[in-house]
Amino acid sequence: MTDPFDDRKARAAAWFRSLRDAIVTAFEAIEADFGGPNPAGRFEVTPTTRPDGGGGLMSVMRGGRVFEKIGVNVSEVHGELGARARAAMAARGVPGMEADPRFWASGISLVAHMQNPQAPAVHMNTRMFWTPGASWFGGGSDLNPCIEYAGDTAHFHATLQAACDAHDPAYYPRFKAWADEYFFVPHRGRARGVGGIFYDDLATGDWEADFAFTQAVGRAFLPAFEPLTRARMAQPFTEADRETQLIHRGLYAEYNLVYDRGTKFGLETGHDANAVLMSLPPVAKWT
């Protein structure tokens, strides 16, 4: 029997793939604009598989002139959730997990670590999740500078706020506060960056509106981040700046390994470990 959500799943998965294509093209153009053709300034694309169903594409650039390491992954996976994942879903109020543990999920996940410490690192992801009892969207984006510039922070937040306000004026303050809470590192007593927006379990009863909002969050990413990269990528920096960057990356790695929902879910459901851990920085330090 055809699932009435099949068309919606296909549309969502196609959108995440198209957003991935746009971002990869834009970032390769940044590399080309910064010093001309560069063999390291292109993404290496690797198919990923999940043994129990589905897979995706892992697109990683290493050693670019601008991006020291950046990954832009898309996935579309399905199967049955294990006991731990079912319990986590049930705790979040997802109905029917014990009776029918099937799931489907698709999304895009991006993390960029920069060569120049003056340029901020960044994270973005959006996703759709389906179970027989519920479906929802989630995602967000947050900026992670090691050297903060107030104007950069203001631009990033203003761009995300405009995307939110076009759909619901209550979204930005709600999702900004959620990001401030979610991207906090309790054992360090500090945030991992200057925030952004984060949302999950978005199911207002109007699937089309929720999908449109999730697309708007994805579209806002390049206007929010690309100007900051282009403004900072050629600025001079010192060895002390690099040291600050590497120590901040240690904080980022701690957060992703200990607290991040996506990392936990990916590893628990058997997705390609290299793709799940793509977000980790290439080099980091701890004091």
ROGUVEX-94260 format. One record per residue (C-alpha): residue in one letter; x, y negated, z negated. Coordinates in steps of 0.05 Angstrom, whole numbers, plus 32768, in hexadecimal, padded with zeros to 4 digits. Layout:
! residues N
AXYZ ...
! end
This chain:
! residues 287
M800080008000 T801A7FBB8012 D802C7F8F7FD7 P80087F4C7FDD F80487F2C7FC5 D80727F497FFE D806B7F0A8029 R807D7EDE7FEF K80BA7F077FDE A80D17F048026 R80C87EB88029 A80ED7EAE7FE8 A81277EDB7FFC A812C7EB88040 W812F7E74801F F81677E887FF0 R818F7EA2802C S81837E628053 L81997E388018 R81D87E628012 D81E87E56805C A81DF7E0A8054 I820C7E078017 V82437E328035 T82437E078074 A82477DC7804A F82807DDF801F E82A97DF9805A A82A07DB48079 I82BB7D93803A E82F97DBF803E A83027DAE8088 D82FA7D64807A F83307D668044 G836F7D6F806C G83577D9180AB P83507DDB80BC N83617E098083 P835E7E568087 A83517E58803B G83187E278042 R82E67E5A8059 F82B97E8B8035 E82C67ED58035 V82837EF7803A T82797F3D801D P82387F65801B T82257F7D7FD5 T81FA7FB97FC3 R81D37FCF7F87 P81D0801B7F85 D8188801C7F6B G816F7FEC7FA1 G81817FAE7FC7 G81BF7F837FCD G81D67F417FE8 L82107F188001 M824B7F007FD8 S826C7EC37FF8 V82AD7EAD7FD6 M82E27E7A7FE8 R83247E7E7FC4 G835F7E4F7FC7 G833F7E177FF0 R835B7DD17FED V831C7DB87FC9 F82FE7DF77FAC E832E7E237F84 K82F67E577F81 I82AD7E527F94 G827A7E897F9C V82357E837FBC N820F7EC47FB3 V81CA7EDA7FCA S81A87F1A7FB6 E81677F407FBE V81617F7B7F90 H812B7FAA7F78 G81207FE97F50 E810E7FF97F08 L81267FD47ECB G814B7FFB7E95 A81347FFC7E4D R815E7FC17E37 A81477F957E71 R80FE7FAA7E66 A81037F987E1C A81217F547E2E M80E97F477E60 A80B47F5D7E2E A80D27F2E7DFA R80C87EF57E2B G807F7F077E33 V80817F2C7E76 P80457F5B7E74 G80437FA57E86 M808E7FB47E85 E80877FF77E61 A805080107E8F D80717FFA7ED0 P80BB7FE77ECE R80C27FD57F18 F80E17F927F2A W80F87F697F66 A81257F2D7F63 S81467EFE7F95 G81707EC07F8C I81AD7E977F99 S81E57E8B7F68 L821F7E5A7F70 V825B7E467F46 A82937E187F5E H82D77E0F7F3C M82FE7DD67F58 Q83487DCB7F67 N83487D837F4E P83387D7B7F04 Q83187D397F15 A82E27D5D7F3C P82AB7D7F7F13 A829C7DC97F14 V82537DDA7F21 H82207E127F1C M81DE7E1B7F40 N81AD7E547F46 T81647E5E7F58 R813F7EA07F59 M80FC7EC37F5E F80EB7EFF7F32 W80B07F2F7F3B T80947F677F11 P80507F897F1A G80357F5E7EE1 A80547F1A7EF0 S807F7EF17F1E W80A57EB17F12 F80DD7E827F28 G811A7E6A7F03 G815B7E467F0D G817D7E037F06 S81BF7DE07F0E D81F27DC37EDE L82327D9A7EE4 N82727DAF7EC1 P82A87D797EC4 C82E87D807E9D I82F17D357EA5 E82AE7D137EA0 Y829B7CD67EC9 A825B7CB67EB2 G82477CA27EF8 D824F7CEA7F11 T82237D037ED8 A81EF7CCE7EE6 H81ED7CDE7F31 F81E67D297F26 H81AD7D217EF5 A81897CEB7F1E T81897D187F5B L816D7D537F34 Q813A7D257F13 A81217D0C7F57 A81177D547F6D C80F17D647F2E D80C77D247F2D A80AD7D327F74 H808A7D707F58 D807A7D607F10 P80947D247EE7 A80957D527EAA Y80C67D827EC9 Y81077D5A7EC3 P81047D4A7E79 R80EC7D907E69 F81207DB37E94 K81597D847E80 A814C7D947E37 W81497DDE7E48 A818D7DD87E6B D81AB7DB37E30 E81957DED7E03 Y81A57E257E33 F81EB7E0E7E48 F82017E037E00 V823A7E2F7DE6 P82277E3F7D9E H826A7E5C7D88 R828D7E1D7DA0 G82577DED7D89 R82567DC87DCB A82377DC67E10 R825D7DE57E4A G82547DA67E74 V82287D697E7D G81E97D907E8C G81B67D8E7EC3 I81757DB57EC5 F81627DFC7EB4 Y811F7E1F7EB9 D81057E667EB6 D80C37E8C7EB6 L80A47E567EE3 A805F7E717EF4 T802C7E397EF3 G7FF77E627F18 D80077E3E7F59 W803D7E697F7A E80457E3A7FB6 A80517DFF7F88 D80847E267F5F F80A87E3D7F9D A80A87DF67FB9 F80C77DDC7F79 T80FC7E137F7A Q810D7E007FC2 A81127DB77FAC V81447DC97F76 G816E7DEE7FA9 R816B7DB47FDB A81807D837FA6 F81C17DA77F98 L81EC7D8D7FD2 P81D67D447FCA A81E37D497F7F F82287D697F84 E82487D5D7FC8 P82537D117FBF L82777D1D7F7D T82A57D4F7F9E R82B67D227FD8 A82C37CE77FA9 R82F17D0E7F7A M83157D427FA4 A83507D147FB8 Q83597CF17F75 P839D7CF97F54 F83A27D237F16 T83D67D367EE2 E83ED7D787EC4 A83C77D637E85 D83887D5D7EAF R83947DA47ECA E839E7DBE7E84 T835C7D9F7E6F Q833A7DBF7EAB L83557E057E9B I83407E017E52 H82FA7DEA7E67 R82F77E267E95 G83037E527E59 L82C47E357E3A Y829E7E427E7B A82B67E8B7E7D E82A27E967E34 Y825C7E7C7E42 N82507EA67E80 L82697EE67E60 V82457EDE7E1D Y82057EB87E2A D81F27EB27E73 R81B07ED67E84 G81C27EE27ECC T82047F037EBB K81E37F307E88 F81AA7F437EB7 G81D77F517EF2 L82047F7F7ECA E81CB7FA27EA6 T81A67FB17EE7 G81E37FCD7F0C H81F17F967F3F D82367F8F7F5D A82637F7A7F23 N82907F507F4F A82547F287F67 V82387F217F20 L827B7F087F06 M82897EDB7F41 S827C7E9F7F13 L82BB7EAA7EEB P82F47E787EF9 P83337E8F7F1D V83607E747EE6 A834F7E5F7E9E K83717E517E5C W83617E557E13 T83837E2D7DDC 
! end
